């Protein structure tokens, strides 16, 4: 009889002198671990590996108390074994140092497809059963643990929000290190272990993220401990970092600024000792760095890191049908397949699982033996229960009074201001109010000043740990603005920062927001899933400011012109995505203030940085933004009857052009009755069943009428407006003007003309849409054609817009009596900014405003 | 009088013993360049710098023959000076080595915003005037050259398609090195100089691209010579690579696998000699590597590279208003602004331009002095005229006969096949037919086998220059499949490959195509602009195969489920974007074959890899794909009258579910008259003015009726169908079922059920949409609810789909008489595959099929 198959009872009767968890075949080798420590750590690792294999394969007989039969095995074998034993190995060693040093630590697992191991560890620590009592720490619970994995109605195959302790799903590879650094910022007591797979290490975002240590303050921020896990293969290929010469790999990591220690091998006892020694050395080095860091004026330390080289599918089947499996790409997913159909394969699976000797690890009731259960850290020190990994926040975000930043509008449509410059003063005070709490950051690719948010530099600097020269502009060791020319790193930092409960803003060029489409996608998925988990705390919203937008790329051209990020976000679920197009500075202030109050959202705000006409006082802006959409009575001349045409606009440049068109029409065709509708919150347009902000049909119809023509000037691709409104009564009468990819480097107005979003084309569209205007309209149309021809001639000759275009302002007019507000919004009536830990439902109610 | 202001005439009269182009203040320092060589190279550099400044600033008085007045200066000063003198410096030195060694070289300029310098060089070489005769090599032409830059109706501010010799716009940073390696593949005689800005070097895609040398065959591929240009600053920040300790930078580059030479300084004479020496050494090293490369079995060489450290805004104003400008971030764009308004600034500009001594460089008529004009290489050796940079192809792509790969359909809807596996056999033969020409490659992130295209490994391997072990799977030094876990690098390789006239396919997981949204965006912009230039040759299409799609992510979950890349591409212009959703293997073959014939497109093909029912024989598939959309009479029972309901489908899984729904309806509600419409080419749906493939309204109405309900099963987000069809007569009756982000890890059918794209929900939608079905429909609806409940219970208990679902097949039925084909398509009637160099218009006509 195979010794490994000997039942527990028989073994106990033999009164083995070793502890039950003993690793009989584990010869002692010297190192930081004593004989019992080595045996225990190995046993714990075996337990995690056993539970991992069980999750991938079994739906019954979890403790192998009876011989494995086909019906114990899941019909569909899903999951990834290859990386899992390595993750389990790292996990148990992190447990050791957390206990030994009482570390406040979270871990980011880049290879999130190794979730069977991470779930196993959360289960071994007890956290899993605390959160999901059905999955108890007994045989029945273990059965549920196995069955639920990658099973209909069960849990996902990756380190998803369902996994306690996770802030990083790891399904899409590349973002672990950026997330880890984001989590470490402003958490000086925290150590973030970041496991980077060698597959992931090939991605661009990961390759760029190594440099993040050049922005991490060694005194005021926490620590990131990168653990590069080389197991040699991806799905089918060797990995670059595992296969390149080790001298080059070392040179690369030293070049990235780290001091690497290599742990390399496949023999468990030696590997345990080597890993323990490497972790001890790394944590000693970190402690030493932090001891000397102080205010960190000394610049960037050479942070330690560990390179763990271990076999892919370690401890799994050595061969299957003559093919090597352990240590090759063949162990990536399910190393031995068809175990239900093929008795030989079933036998391999059984021998494999028995090789961990579950009878030595789990008690009769299926619980972990007490001697092993006391190995991991306890309570909130557990990696699966650290509050940082559940959006823990030590201090609420304090926001200043908007009124202090109001742009004074002296004459509606006759004052010019730079919207983002006004926002900069607001953000400056957000930084000041939260300077002590250190819970607010601004990320962006070297564009904070270019986007005219530079007032923030009155109170903080740009984070920088390399040398600082006199000619540098506002560099500071502990700056709260993070600028690096990698949208991926900016976005990843912010994601890691908000997922650990802090607040921030990512300001970037509109066109290049597409660089992070896929990251934002994954964050949206995270929010969707975590929202369904009552134990997950709300996550401060991901706020993205798109400036230097499509309509004003003066120094650049077509490559910098793309408004499609809005379309991308509009595809995300209504409970997550918000898109705001404030028409002027005061509206931008209101909208940003609102966004900073919210949780669990992806807020996209689009705002220009150039001097532009201002339309609303702050009080008006508050009302307008709260509604999200409304009629601008002061610009309309509809009178009491239904208007002849609705002129709608969304976005700062479209609003300006639309009002210029309305002004032109009111001067040239005064009998035309025009209604102006301005849209701030794009998600008021779709039906309410599509998005919680969607207007009900009667309200929508009261704005856009049930049958009058609607000329709509929109910031982005015009068809988005059609797709948002196609269910509306009057949709057939919508004429949308937007960006149609006629981009170039030209003047601001000519850019509009090329895309037919200018005042003249908009006025023309109105004249053509309204029937029965007769000769007057023909005359007016001729005037429009003449104006366009004059513009074209002038701009190509002089390089400038015509003065009457450039200097146009809304003329003083006696405004009509204001109608009653059509739209009652409550966007601004948001709850307190303190995250309420007492329960998600309550908290979410507290935060949710409009929906 | 300032010597530099001394007019040319006076200088000539002084009979200066030095040649006219002489650099009086350039003291000789020893090095590879002799005294005259040094003077000439410096003079040429000054000429390029002069022309660069002129483009940014002037609209008149190009040769400064009269004192500079405000009206000579452009009213809007746009462009980027900072990087430009460094690019000019590199350019003139590349010219030297091209001449000296008769190199076949192209250059990729990462900092494409330095276009003033690149345009200047193309002008100095004469190419510019050959292509744009208006911009002649005289004073008038120089005036036009200056005026057109970043001016309405002129040329863009970046290295756009308008620039001869460019394959890389450089507006969005990060892709230069990937493009360079893509261009070098299979061009053993070609050297690609790749200038990488230190800003760009911070991006993820660039950071990952360094590893591309691990895939480049030193014998069969060309050479990439990276030139990392460190000028220290981005817009406002220092750059990481310039500011990190030089020992670490060297370590990083060595770690990436290169042998770097540093050229560092600001004194022109010394810098010229150092750069010439560095280039000589690098090219000697390259020649040595290539001499020993042979078939390259020796693995990867340590390729040389150059690190050029030069001041930002080199030779520009030292200070402006007391602020240092040269060598700081302040010279990034326009170092001295408001030159029209501020006389002191105007004087700075004039002194700056005069410092290049144009009178020593240009003859009386404004042409470059002959002694300088003979410096650059001639004809096609010019960087601005190398045919590789204009999609030059030495051999046409040969495509096999589709019939050899047809999947035999024994019983319509009763044969199962894996579509991508069939495609693999076709691609295998494409590789074989073009093995000698070496003009076809497959790129993908480690997923070729996972996507079941592994038949290609019968004839080629995966490119790999590191060590190869016995356990590796089809690695080969000269493999034609490029796999790296960086979608950015894969996409960049393919872009570089097709932009230099070769063909390829990028196969990737559907969800992660979003990773390269922004790259595809830029490529689409490139195609749009280049299409308008008669001298630009057509570019083989960018073919993207999305497999492992949203509906079958068995080993993964929600993170791997996203069909939004289609939406992203659908936002691109109709003359560029194509989206195909072949319903089965034979259709996938037809569509791919078509895509490989095309030029100037972005073709997106979505196809599953799992065993699935097959619907059409190859001949039927050819007809169906040529039409792009059609009624499937054999599945319909509409008879002669108009059908009660149209059941439309697009995508392989939706088609299968829709036909199962139709089968169910025909069995349970036989009196319901059903029409089945299948859509392969998504762009048949919008109106023809939106997309050239769009059906005209009568044809659309003949398929979808003018008033009957349409139930539409669609692969992606349902609202895309609405946005494509909102102008159609019958749009109000469309009920679209698609992916609504109810993703998870579950069974294939349950995934459909969660998103209501399954047969039961589709049948239910038909019953609800057709009025007056009465009791029979109620009864049928109850049966559907029962079926769904049974499914739910079964799948959650067993983890498998119900056998009747899993094993469903289309029953044998007597098919109705085929109607006449409604849609006459010509997708397959494509022209020859040889690029016709005789003229773009002709070539484009030859290639264009459907549009």
Interface residues (C-beta under 8 A of the other chain):
Chain A: X59 X74 X75 X76 X78 X79 X80 X113 X150 X151 X152 X153 X154 X156 X157 X158 X160 X169 X171 X172 X173 X174 X199 X200 X202 X203 X204 X205 X206 X207 X208 X209 X211 X214 X234 X235 X236 X237 X238 X239 X240 X243 X244 X248 X249 X250 X251 X252 X253 X254 X255 X256 X257 X324 X327 X328 X329 X333 X446 X447 X448 X449 X450 X462 X464 X466 X467 X469 X471 X472 X473 X475 X483 X484 X485 X486 X487 X488 X489 X511 X512 X514 X515 X517 X518 X521 X522 X525 X528 X529 X554 X555 X556 X557 X558 X559 X560 X562 X564 X567 X568 X571 X572 X573 X717 X719 X720 X722 X723 X726 X731 X741 X743 X744 X745 X746 X747 X750 X795 X796 X798 X799 X800
Chain B: X59 X74 X75 X76 X78 X79 X80 X113 X150 X151 X152 X153 X154 X156 X157 X158 X160 X169 X171 X172 X173 X174 X199 X200 X202 X203 X204 X205 X206 X207 X208 X209 X211 X214 X234 X235 X236 X237 X238 X239 X240 X243 X244 X248 X249 X250 X251 X252 X253 X254 X255 X256 X257 X324 X327 X328 X329 X333 X446 X447 X448 X449 X450 X462 X464 X466 X467 X469 X471 X472 X473 X475 X483 X484 X485 X486 X487 X488 X489 X511 X512 X514 X515 X517 X518 X521 X522 X525 X528 X529 X554 X555 X556 X557 X558 X559 X560 X562 X564 X567 X568 X571 X572 X573 X717 X719 X720 X722 X723 X726 X731 X741 X743 X744 X745 X746 X747 X750 X795 X796 X798 X799 X800
